[in-house]
Amino acid sequence: MTNTEPLMEMAAAARAAVLDLNRITVVGGSPDPRFELFHAASSLCSQKVRTVLNEKALSYRSNDMRILGSMEPTGLVPAEHYSPAYIRLRLVAARELGRGFVSGYSGRTSVETEGFDPCVVPLLVDHQEGRVVADSQRICCYLDAVDRQPVQLIPDDPASREEVMRQVGIVDRIPNGALLYGFHPDADLRPEALKTSMRTVYHYKVIALERLIADNAGDPELVAAYRAKITKEIGGKQVCHDPEFQRAARRRVSQLLENLELDLGKGSFGCINGHPFSLADVLWGVNLVRINYLGLSSLWEALPGVARYFEVLCKRRSLCEEAIGASIASMPHSRFMDSVASCLAEATA
């Protein structure tokens, strides 16, 4: 889409889905920012993108969307990012990506391996270029290419670039959805309020999506998008209490952390090894904060390199604000975040 006027109209329509105007703000001071971000404070992938925007000191219009539906006295209130106007905007990005819709559930959210989910955040609009960019990994790379100042997160050196992007790919395939939504049979240390919400989350999602299909029956593209989302959510519901699926997801994360320990030991990447702060540090930092929030920092108790890496990353101002601070403010209280809350206070003092 090269004509910016239709894109501005589509973005405005999607923005109208945010019911609380206090959640529509401009970050960075520019009265008319080039970028517009549709995201959620609690969304892991949104935190990755916001951390990059923070590092790059880029101004943007922030549309903080409500991404969980709720049952109110007036009935079910669907998630804001299910609105037809927002989905239509995401489908602009989908056409550029050229990937089919998601067709199942794996616990991962990588577009590269799972397909395109039409009903998620984040989504970036570049009003200057007339482009819509989906998928957190792709958005982060796109933003880093905008300007190399004040920090360049993807290095030019071929070997360094290859290693940073290898780590980016590893993080992109962590089964974060399984960890957040799944009920582990052995040691489920998620906050009780979060577990309570997750007991009904799939049910409410499917009800909302089925109603949206009925309301938009005359729009085949929207209907196809909602049906793809229903397929994914039904898949998630089927395995959220599956002991073997949940154990396998945790074993996978444990193995990736062990591999991270080895990679940090080799010194081939990482700000703790004297390398410039990179996109790999951003994505690992956000993910380690989430793993800690879920009570799974025990997975690196025997991994001193990862433990030190986490400690150092927690002191990075951008990660403090966009991962630690956002998680504390927007998600149920997790006692495992108490140990890193001081980092937020120090970074923002």
PyMOL commands that set and color helices and strands:
alter all, ss='L'
color gray80, all
select helices_A, chain A and resi 4-15+21-23+44-56+80-82+84-97+111-114+136-146+158-172+176-181+192-198+201-215+220-239+243-266+271-273+279-293+297-300+304-313+317-330+335-347
alter helices_A, ss='H'
color red, helices_A
select strands_A, chain A and resi 24-27+35-39+60-64+70-72+75-77+123-126+131-134
alter strands_A, ss='S'
color yellow, strands_A
deselect
rebuild
show_as cartoon
